[in-house]
Amino acid sequence: MSWNVFVTRPIPQPGIDILTDHCSRVDINADDRVLTKEELLREVKGRDGVLCLLTDTIDEEVLNTAQSVGIFANHAVGFNNIDIDAATRLGIMVTNTPGVLTDATADLTWALILATARRIAESDRFTRDGKYKGWGPMLMLGNAVSGTTLGIVGAGRIGTAVAMRSVGFNMRILYTDTVPNETMEKALRGDRVTLEELLGQSDFVTLHVPLLPETTHLIGSRELELMKKTAFLINTCRGPVVNEKALVNALRSETIAGAALDVYENEPELEPGLTEQKNIVLVPHIGSATVTARTKMAVIAAENLIAGLKGDRPPNLVNPEVLEDKKT
């Protein structure tokens, strides 16, 4: 077909192969960086489709510039980087890649739980700096994980996968969500509680909610004060769910024992003071960073894009109102 598409950043080759098999022109931003607004506006002009990433801000100006684009296929589960209302109004389809990064993100969540509890990053720095002079009974004492209480905020696919991984640690499961989770309650004997109850009783609080107006700064000063002084906060969902300024203050004052973040409120910028805290583990948004997960995401995004270009309903369409509007 004579479709002309643009890929905003390098993605795993299987996704590119799907695009080149179906399109006459596939241009890729060869630099592994986020395009500037001016570059993005220039590149989307005259395209039939765009495969974009969560790091691309697809606002109304970009959508208006992309007058010929019929679909933006987001290489991500989340799509808060795209103005969905504007896309729908302009008749542009938007898709995402759900379901493929569940295991990868759940695995990373557990890596962060263990890293915070057992002071892994701190111990690594200590050893590399030549400070290790031999075993000592008080050296790098951490916290137990087995037999503690795991609080899961958001019991969707990833939250459930995190809970399932707790079985080997004999943990008590608490969760909060807008709807009951049968797996949590029947398979794990978990209890659905309020956010306040969860914060007050959990030894590890892990966040797995989408970024919505009601979840922005879901965890702030008040919520951190409700947590145990011995508790840890883990965030692998979206940065703005946590008020980072409040988190820095809580870590400084030892209101909580520690935290681990994979995502940030103003990514990639970090809240001043965050890196100064010894009781936090910081990783660069690697929740889905396995070869398996990222390859599946690339394939799904490409398949969504091609389906939209063919005039079919893409498998992961997030604004189906577009098709309804076209029918009328």
Secondary structure, 3 states (H helix, E strand, C coil): CCCEEEECCCCCHHHHHHHHHHCCEEEECCCCCCCCHHHHHHHHCCCCEEEECCCCCECHHHHHHCCCCCEEEECCCCCCCECHHHHHHCCCEEECCCCCCHHHHHHHHHHHHHHHHCCHHHHHHHHHCCCCCCCCCCCCCCCCCCCCEEEEECCCHHHHHHHHCCHHHCCEEEEECCCCCHHHHHHCCCEECCHHHHHHHCCEEEECCCCCCCCCCCECHHHHHHCCCCCEEEECCCHHHECHHHHHHHHHCCCCCEEEECCCCECCECCCCCCCCCCEEECCCCCCCCHHHHHHHHHHHHHHHHHHHHCCCCCCECCCHHHHHHHC
